[in-house]
Amino acid sequence: MEQNKKLKIGIIGCGGIANGKHMPALSKLNNVEMVAFCDIILEKAEKAAKEFGTENAKCYSDYKELLKDSSIDVVHVCTPNKSHSFITIDALESGKHVMCEKPMAKTYAEAKAMVEAAKRTGKKLTIGYQNRFRADSQYLHSICEKGDLGEIYYAKAHAIRRRAVPTWGVFLNEEEQGGGPLIDIGTHALDLTLWMMNNYKPKAVLGTKYHKLADKKNAANAWGSWDPEKFTVEDSAFGFITMENGATIVLESSWALNSLDVREGQTTLCGTEGGADMVNGLRINGENLSKLYETKIELNSGGVAFYDGTSEKAEDLEARLWIESILNDTEPIVKPEEALVVTQILEAIYESSKTGKAVYFE
């Protein structure tokens, strides 16, 4: 693709995540232009077009109409989880590259169909796991790739909030979302952990989910009390995952838990040569000359008064590298096959919590 060409982008779903992450990040790039916006509430698409679109940007309430525009190169799918798979597949088959918001899909079967559509069409597909692009995540991944931690055989994926239940949109609606905190924030923590371990071969999963605090009326909550009648998803879910090579991952996720150990989008790694966690910054631990050590990594590139460095925000780096992967025809950082395994494990945790039995993979 020509280096000086501006990629034409269509946004499908103009709600919170599109306005909070995708469109602001894309607007900072000079090699793209947002030319089409779609939302089932047309006014939302029109508002987004006014703020982020080109002068003659088009607005739609039916995504299939947007996909008919052959001049659009890339589509960002920012809709509720229920529609991720079919919109993504339709977009790929209409000749567009696709960035789909996380989680990949509600089910493993849907996510697998997305991977197959990307292969069939030869178009690029990535999933919006922006936590990989944080400065601490990028640094830790480099350490893992170098082998500084050795073989990582035990890890924890953290997605714990004390009281921060999202009360807007369709977050509490199981039909639309497929689940609660596990599929919403647990998905980020698991993706981060698998990426650090470079391990995508699960063997078995045992899971539990709880609906314990969801029934509380007038509950303390960051975004105001939730309506117990509408809270149809779990408020907490936990998974014990064993991998084919013997490694173990513990996944914890909750929107509301009576805990002061609040950590979200974080991982703890334990390897044969060292360990790492993200408690109060990035910490590496190990042993040297028969003594234990702990190192805190200074990630702030500033250090000068009134200057905090030039490091990109995670969502800006995510958008830039995604667009560069299209222009340079390279693999995106978040590969669809990796996101597929995240969905496979999350589905198994839900399944195990229903049956009370472990789920084994072939």
Secondary structure, 3 states (H helix, E strand, C coil): CCCCCCEEEEEECCCHHHHHHHHHHHHCCCCEEEEEEECCCHHHHHHHHHHHCCCCCEEECCHHHHHCCCCCCEEEECCCHHHHHHHHHHHHHCCCEEEEECCCCCCHHHHHHHHHHHHHHCCCEEEECHHHHCHHHHHHHHHHHHCCCCCEEEEEEEEECCECCCCCCCCCCHHHHCCCHHHHHHHHHHHHHHHHHCCCCEEEEEEEEECCCCCCCCCCCCCCCCCCCCCCCCCEEEEEEEECCCCEEEEEEECECCCCCCCEEEEEEEECCEEEECCCCEEEEEEECCEEEEEEECCCCCCECCECCCCCCHHHHHHHHHHHHHHCCCCCCCCHHHHHHHHHHHHHHHHHHHHCCCEECC
